[in-house]
Amino acid sequence: MGKMTMVQALNMALAQEMEKDDRVIVLGEDVGVDGGVFRVTDGLLERFGVERVVDTPLAESGITGFSIGMAVYGLRPVCEMQFSGFSYYAMHQMEAHAARLRWRSQGRFEVPMVLRCPYGGGVRALEHHSESREAYWAHTPGLKMVIPSGPRNARALLVSAIRDPDPVVFYEPKSVYRAFREEVPEEEETLPIGRSQLVREGRDITLISYGASMRATMEAAEVLRDKDGIETEIIDLLSISPLDDGLFSASVRKTGRAVVVHEAPRSFGTGAEVVTRLVENAFLYLEAPVRRVAGFDIVIPLYQREQQYLPDVYRIVKAVRETLSF
């Protein structure tokens, strides 16, 4: 079991699934000759050829439309948007067709495709390159919305997404792409879509997060333990839709308090849905209001100010202390 970055783990997932199943096709802008803008698809063209690793025109709607057609006719396309901020051009295809075809055809057709999108801030990118708009996709019936937080779960979730019979929007936190390494097994590993993970046990308060924000959440947990003796329980959502509310509800029924952390804007986001599920499932166990530590309700700033926008250890620690002192 070797240590890998998220980029390497995603590359391995694609290569192994393409080796195992010749229906798996990779397509997108610069995914072939250049190996992808972040090099996630590096080496796949040489290994699998131009019929299975397809460099497309700069046309996100077209890339998505091609993928839907391929999927309906029996292939398993994995299409890449260079940045999630460019995926809005694919929204019509995903909402009007990919998400609806199973319903529209009364189950006769499936759309087993994956829409891969690097998302989020923290890498000093330009405008339209740093958004966190997972709520758009999660709000669309018929789509699945997945966001890994590290190399190992990224590999396992991508394999599951490729094999899934329904369209999956797969957000990859680009600030995590090469930020750290984890042990990733060579042998096959999958994680079920729609299930979250308990990544740290605690008794005092539950922290719920996903994607890039998991790193700051884990660091905040260490600070709280070392400085305050606070033992936090941490849930990694992994899947935004379907949302596994059973695990975090059970955790909050135990701890009585919760803080939700994500870098998407605060209003109408994943945190709001998590809080609603907690009110529905664990209201009588809550000893304090559930707090959200999130991005602000503005366009994410350019790199001079983006660190002030993103949830950090200080903001998470402050929210936990205030919740515990309520």
N, C-alpha and C positions, 0 to 999 in steps of 0.2 A: 504494500500500500504506500504509494508515493504522495508527497505533498504537492499540491497544485494551486495555482491562482484560479479565480472564477473563469477567466478567459480560457485557460487550459482545460478546465473541467467541462465547460460548455462545448469546446471543440471535440473533446473525447466523446461526449454524448452524441453529437451529430455524426461523428465518424463511425461509432459502433452501431448506431441505428441504421445508417446508410449501408454498412457492411451486412447487417442482418436482414434488411428489408429493401429490396431494390425499388419499392414504390416511393421511398423517401427521396424528395427532391429539395434542393436548397436554391433559392433564388432571391435576387435583390441587387441593389446598386453596389457594384465593386466587390461582390462576395467571392468572385472567382479569381481573377488575375491578381488583385490586390489583397485578397484574403479578408475582406471586410474592413470597415473604417477602424474598428478596434481589434482586428485580426482574429476574430472568433472563428471565422471560416478558413483560416490559413491552412494551406496544404490539401484542402478537400478537392480542388479542381484537378490537381495532379493525380490524386488517388482515384477519383470517380469520373472524371471527364466532363466535357462540356454539356452533355445531355442531362446530367444530374446536378451540376453546379452552374447555374445560369446567371450571367451578368445581364441585368435588365437596363432599359432606359431609365432616366430620372423621371419616374411617373408612379407615385405611390398608389394612386387609384388603379392604375394598370397592373402593377405588381400584385395587388390584392385580388383584383378581378381574375387574373390568370390563375392565381392560387385556388380561388373558389371553383373555377371550372375544372382544374386538375383534380381537386378533392372529390367533386361530384362524380367524376369519371374514374375514380378508383386509386388515384395516387395519394401520397401524404406529403404535401408541400410544406416546407418551413421557409416562410418569407421574412426577410429582414428589412425593417425601416432603419435608416442610418441613425436617426434620433427619434425619440417618441414624439417630439414636437412637429415632426413631419407626417405623423400618422393620421392627422386630422383629414388629410386628403383621401385617406382610406376609409373614413368613417361611414360614408354612404354605402360602400360595398359591404362592409362588415355588418352594419345595422340592418340594411334593407335586404341583404341576401344571405350572407354567411349565417347570421344569427337566426334567420327565419325559415330556411329551407326545410329543415326537419319538420317544423310545424306546418309550413305551407304544403308540403307533399304528404302530410299525414304519415310520416315515418318512412316513406319510400327512399328518401335520399339522406345521406349523411354528409357532413362537411369536415372531414378530419384534417384540419390545417392548423398551423401555428403561426401567429404573427409575433415575431420577435422585435422588441423595441428597447434599446438602451434608454434609460430614463434617469431623471434626477440631477441635482446640482452638485457642487463641490469640486468641479474639475476645471473651473475658470473658462467655461464655454461662452459662446455668443448667445444672443437672443434666439429663442425658439429651440434651444438645445438643452435646456435644464428643467423643463417642466415635470411635474408629477401629477398626471391627469388620470390616474387609475379609476377614479370615480366615474368618469365618462363610460368606460367599458363595463365596469361592474354594474352599472345601472341598466345595462342593455340585456334583456332576457334572451337566452340562447347562447350567450358568450360565457366562457370561463375566464377568470382573471387571476393570474398567478404571478407572485413576486418572490423570488428566492432572496436569501440574505447572505449566503456564503457559498464557497466552491462546491462543497459536498451536496448540499440540498439543491443547488442549481443544476448539477448534473442529473440527480435523481428525478427532479421535477420536469426537466426538459424531456427526458426519456418518456415519462408518463404523459406529457403533453403531446408528443409526437404520436403516441399510440392511442390517444383518446379519440373516440368517434366524433366528437364535437369540436367546433373552433375554439382555440385557446389563445388568448392574448397574454404574451409572456414578457413581462417587464424585467429588464436586467439593470440593476443599480450600477451605473458605470463608475461611480466613485469607489466601488468595491472591486471592480474588475481585476486590479493588480495590487490591492491594498494589503492583502495578507494571503497566506497559504493555509490549506487544510489537507489532512490526509483524505484521499479519495480512492476507494478500492478499484482495482482493475475489473473485477467481476461485476456483473450486472447488478444495478441497484436502482430501485424506483421508490417514489413516495406518492401516496394517493392524493390526487387533487381534491381539495375540499376538506383537508384535515390540517389542523395546526399542530404545533409542537410545544411541549413544556421543555424549555432549555435551562431553567434554573429553578430550583425549589426554594420556597421561603414561606414565612409565616405572617409577615407584617403588612405587606401591600403587594398588589399584582401590577406589573408593568406589561402592557400589551403593545407590541410594535411589529414591524416587518421591514423587509428590504434594507436600504442603506441605513435607516434609523436604528437598526438593531445594534450597530457598533456603539453608538453613543449611549444607548440604553444599557448595554452590558457594562460599559465603563462607568456609568452613573451608579449602577448597582454595587460596583467595587468601592466607589467613594462612600456611598451610604453605609456600607458594612464597616469599612475601616474607620470612618470618622464618627458615625452615629450608632453603630451596632444594629442597624436596620437590615433585616433579612428580607430581600425582595424576591418575589416569584415572577418569572418572566415567561411570557407566551409569545412565540413567533407565529404570526398568522399564516404565512406562506401562501395561502389562497385567500383572495379577497372576495371572489365569487366562484363557487359556493363558499359561504363564510361559516366556519366551524365555531358556532357560538357555545357549544357544549363545554369545551375545555376551558375557555376563559370564564364562563359563567360559574363553573364548578370551582375554579380557583378563587374567584371573588366571594363566593359563598363561604370559602374558608378564611380568607384574609379580611374581608369586609371593606376593603378600599382598593381603588384602582386609578392608574394614570395611563392614558393612551398616547402613544408617540408616533407621529409620522411627519414627513416633510411636505406633503401636499398642503394646500391652503386649508385653514381650519374649518371654514363654513361648508356644510353639505358634503363633508368628506367621509372617509372610512371611519375616523374616530367618532363621528356623529352616529353612524350606524352601530358601532360597537357599544356606545353608551346606551342607545335605545334598546339593544338586546339585553344589556345588563339590567335596565329598568324592568324589562319584561320578565327576565328569568331569575334575577337575584335582588330585587328591590328591597325586600324585607331583611336582607343580610347586610345592606350597605350602611356603613357608619359615617360616611362623609360623601359629599358630591364627587362624582367622577370628573377628573380634570383631563384636559387635552393639552399636550405640548406639540405644536404643529407649526407649519409655515404660516405666514401671515396672508391676509386676504388681498394680496397685491401680486402683480407680475413679479416673478423671482428676479431680484436685482442682478446686474452684471457683476463680474468677479470682485470688484472693489468692495461690495457690500453683501455678497451672497452668504458669507459665513454668519453674518448677523441674522440672516433670514432662516437658516437651517437650524432645526432643533439641536442643541448641544448639551453637554454634560451639566453645565451650570443650570440651564433652564429645567432639565429633568429633575435634578436634585432639589431645586427650589420647589417644584410642584409636588414632589413626594413629601418634603418636610411640611409644606402647607396642608397637604391632605391629612397627614398623620396628626397634625396639631389642631384639626378642626374640632 
